Amino acid sequence: MSLVSLPAVYDGNQIRLLEIAPVHGPYRVLVTFLEPVDTQTTARETPRFWSSFGAWQDDRPVEATLRDIHDARRSKPEPPAL
């Protein structure tokens, strides 16, 4: 299996994963400390982060939404003539 990285926070006593681990059972892990966490900012931004989930509401089929996205990215409405 290849290496899997997950975000986590160390509170001084425990390491808490911020995502569900995609593995089960005992595993060897490597812990890398990246930077200190500003708990004031993190606590303040967490509700805003979670409230953004499910923000997209559209009753149209997925294909219609994808078609709109592709059409908006096209520089010309018709493909170039060869």
Buried (B, 14 or more C-beta within 10 A) or exposed (E): EEEEEEEBEEEEEEEEEEEEEEEEEEEEEEEEEEEEEEEEEEEEEEEEEEEEEEEEEEEEEEEEEEEEEEEEEEEEEEEEEE
